[in-house]
Amino acid sequence: MKLGISKSSMAMLAALFAAIVLVGCPPELEPQPEGDAKVHMLLTASENEQASALVRQMDIATKQGPVDVDEIESLMVTVTRISFDGPVQGDERQEEEKEPSEVIVFEGERDVELMDLREVSELISVAEVPVGEYTKIRLHYEDPELWLEGDEEARRDIHRTANGRLFVSETFTLVAHKPNYVVLDFQDLHLVQTGQRDRYVFTPQLRADILVDEHTVTMEGVITYLPEDERWFRLELADRETVDVAYLEDEDEDEDTAVLDWVVEEPPASVGVGALEEGMRVDVHGTLWPGEDAWPEISAFDIDILEHPVEYEGIIMTELDPDDPWFTLELHDGRLVDVSYSDDTLVFDDPGDDPLEVEIDEYLTPGMRVWVYGGLWVDEDGEIESISALDIEILEHPNEEEEE
């Protein structure tokens, strides 16, 4: 006896299968983002828009026209905060009345010279934020300061429109495991002189470029690792993040990365890449590229040496925290200096011995008298802000005298 399925039964089974696929199976859910994204915040100032109308004077008496951009020697602002609105996930897109969350990318004080950013970008911060879709970028700034050609003092009577709070509505997605670059462009800057003498209104416009693959940047930091014969070094930035910098060194010296030493003499001396050493604070100009593990790398074409390595002796005044690698050092003259350290920092307990294989935050304690060698960070007045430690030598443990 031959068993079979009739054509009508086949049709019924096909209809039933279709019903199961279309109705019975739940729809595929939108995958929810997981983890954090590493985002690199950069600032720039668009050259074309500045050249057309960076400054407009409205002198009622003389009715002067626009001031040429070359007459502006300096236009400085202090960036205090950068944040994103988001991330937006799932049904939140439909909830228009719901206030978006705010993710802080940078908070502090960073002086930015806009006139130096017409052809390059400056890295402001590297932060880890939740992955997902964001809808707005906000930037707060303070204390605009203007120097025009021939000025003997800065012009600070400058009104900030919107109280120095700028934003750009831009929908963008940040992802994990790949570079995320956000470039904020101070575009269409206008500095308008009112009818009052030496009083200005500052009205910048903000634009954003998201996920840039490569970008010309300037970064200031301390060289913490300089391997021999490998043509690269590790740069520690002000926020203690690091970036790898590659440089060129050609036998004919025609293709070398230009290195100028601003410490030795004025004007700066051209010293070549061979003069670079660990502990130097440098300003690097080059191209920012995506690196491995979402970390940036720079191909440098200019390097300015700003400070040579320094050494200080003092007493450790604070407990060390593994999540915040720094401590306060009291110098012999009573000054307090912050000292940052990293995995590249070497610790010595006895002169002449090999470096210790210890966890720095567990081994160093308050009351230790130490010698610190590293890179110096200074403010505009030349006062010490902090030291990036390369070597730390313990000179005296706490209570050593009592034990003796």
Secondary structure, DSSP 8 states (H G I E B T S, - for coil): ------HHHHHHHHHHHHHIIIIIS---------SEEEEEEEEE--HHHHHHHSEEE--TTT---B--GGGEEEEEEEEEEEEEE--B-GGGGG-TTS---EEEEEEEEEEEEGGGGSS-EEEEEEEEEE-EEEEEEEEEEEEEEEEETT-SS-B--EEEGGGGEEEEEEEEEE-SSS-EEEEEEEES--EEE-SSTT-EEE--EEEEEES-S-EEEEEEEEEEE--TTSSEEEEE-TTS-EEEEE----TTSSS--EEEETTTSSS-EE--GGG--TT-EEEEEEEEEE-GGG-EEEEEEEEEEEE--EEEEEEE-S--BTTB-EEEEEETTS-EEEEE--TT-EEESSTTS----S-HHHH--TT-EEEEEEEEEE-TTS-EEEEEEEEEEEEE-TTHHHH-
